[in-house]
Amino acid sequence: MGKLRWWAGILTATVSLSVVGAACAAPPPPQCGMDPTSTAILNDVNVSRAQNGLPGLAANGQLTCLAQGWSAYMAATNTFAHRNLAAVLASPGYAATTPSARTSSRARRR
């Protein structure tokens, strides 16, 4: 009888850990990209810019994903706050796109 209890205890512990582990699993990564509403707004902005002799704008996939992730975080934590965008853009994943954006921004101001 002692061996049966031991195996029952092992089985119970295994099932319990499986259930707890599944509940604590990380959520799936957010789906990044422009939704239909955002795409329509960007298209409308670009039509207006073209009518005024200005070049169109393009969405930045990395920044779109960053914004959607931050929005999901704020919704999940019931908070509303700004994030240190300069630090995020200086990180290795964004460093390649940052200098050209800064350069073109400075060039437009001159």
C-alpha positions in Angstrom: 0.0 0.0 0.0 2.9 2.4 0.7 4.2 2.1 -2.9 0.7 2.9 -4.3 0.5 6.0 -2.1 3.9 7.1 -3.2 3.0 6.8 -6.9 -0.3 8.5 -6.3 1.6 11.4 -4.7 4.0 11.6 -7.6 1.1 11.6 -10.1 -0.8 14.3 -8.1 2.3 16.5 -7.9 3.0 16.1 -11.6 -0.6 17.0 -12.6 -0.6 20.0 -10.2 2.7 21.3 -11.6 1.4 20.9 -15.1 -1.8 22.9 -14.4 0.1 25.6 -12.6 2.8 25.7 -15.3 0.2 26.1 -18.0 -1.5 29.0 -16.1 1.9 30.8 -15.7 3.1 30.3 -19.2 4.1 33.4 -21.0 1.5 34.9 -23.3 2.0 34.6 -27.0 3.9 37.4 -28.7 1.7 40.3 -29.9 0.7 40.3 -33.5 2.4 43.4 -34.9 1.4 45.4 -37.9 -1.0 48.0 -39.1 -4.7 47.2 -38.6 -7.2 48.3 -41.3 -8.1 51.5 -39.4 -4.4 52.6 -39.1 -3.8 51.7 -42.7 -6.8 53.8 -43.8 -5.6 56.8 -41.7 -2.1 56.6 -43.2 -3.6 56.4 -46.7 -5.8 59.4 -46.1 -2.8 61.4 -44.7 -0.8 60.5 -47.8 -3.6 61.6 -50.1 -3.7 64.9 -48.3 0.1 65.3 -48.5 0.1 64.5 -52.2 -2.6 67.1 -52.8 -0.3 69.6 -51.2 2.8 68.6 -53.1 4.4 66.7 -50.2 5.8 63.1 -50.3 3.9 60.3 -48.7 4.8 58.8 -45.3 5.5 55.1 -44.6 4.8 53.1 -41.5 7.8 51.8 -39.6 7.2 48.1 -38.6 9.5 48.2 -35.6 7.9 51.3 -34.1 4.4 50.0 -34.9 5.2 46.8 -33.0 6.8 48.7 -30.2 3.7 50.9 -29.8 1.3 48.0 -29.9 3.4 46.1 -27.3 3.4 49.2 -25.0 -0.3 49.7 -25.4 -1.0 46.0 -24.5 1.3 46.4 -21.5 -0.6 49.5 -20.3 -4.0 47.7 -20.8 -2.8 44.6 -18.9 -1.5 46.6 -16.0 -4.3 49.2 -16.0 -1.8 52.1 -16.3 -1.2 55.0 -18.6 2.4 56.2 -18.8 5.0 57.3 -21.3 8.1 55.2 -21.8 11.7 56.4 -22.3 11.6 56.2 -26.1 15.2 57.5 -26.4 16.5 54.6 -24.4 14.4 52.1 -26.5 15.6 53.6 -29.8 19.2 53.5 -28.6 19.0 49.7 -27.9 20.6 47.3 -30.4 17.4 46.3 -32.0 16.5 49.9 -33.0 20.0 51.5 -33.3 20.3 50.7 -37.0 17.1 52.7 -37.9 17.6 55.6 -35.5 20.5 57.6 -37.1 18.8 57.9 -40.5 15.6 59.0 -38.9 17.5 61.6 -36.9 19.4 62.8 -39.9 16.3 63.2 -42.1 14.5 65.0 -39.2 17.4 67.5 -38.9 17.5 68.0 -42.6 13.8 68.9 -42.7 14.3 71.5 -40.0 17.0 73.4 -41.9 
